[in-house]
């Protein structure tokens, strides 16, 4: 591990490999999946892709997947070695198992684009899963993420809304709706900063403020239903920023700013 921390990745892989050989000995009989993962990781870093593939696959076979991240790393190693189809196959397998994994989703979409294939084919995986599990809110959320990554804003929001129709307590859906509106407002703000026509600028400001206001309700709902304190903390920060912009408009916005400002300060 010290070689890894010092950036001596080849040496680290050799050491991890030796450790695995020892742990696999019949007298020990206890294979360490974390060591397998690090052997793959350091091999990848030293561009020893064959060994990276070997140890990432071993880790997956033993059930060490880090919520899908190991599939992403394995696919990256296949891609770097020139095996694009195997990379896509690995990502597809990972996505089938972890449909809400953003690293796998983004890598899968990029893989389809880079191979000049239609990235919307990713939707086929999700829709098959939805047919099998129509009440699984996370699958509608995953579809929304695909559309968002393809810059299809309205379709993304529609899927996020579907996720909370299926499960009103699925707070990742309400978070995604709020974040989508907020991100759209930021995009409009960036474009507005470059606009020289005053009339067009004013229209853009109204549009960005509309999207910020649309983000409030889903963020509020997410804050109320979320059981993850980290999610609540992030949402509080978003709401604080939104209410700050509108705090001079009326007492409701002012109270919202004061409420979430106090929550953020307590973190």
ABEGO torsion letter per residue (X at the ends): XAAAAAGBAAAAAAAAAAAAAAAABAAAGBBBAAAAAAAAAAAAAAGBAAAAAAAAAAAAAAGBAGGGAAAAAAAAAAAAAGBAAAAAAAAAAAAAABAABAAAAAAAAAAAAAAGBBAAAAAAAAAAAAAABAABAAAAAAAAAAAAAAGBAAAAAAAAAAAAAABAABAAAAAAAAAAAAAAAAAAAAAAAABABAAAAAAAAAAAAAAAAAAAAAAAAAAAABABAAAAAAAAAAAAAAAAAAAAABAAAAAAAAAAAAAAAAX
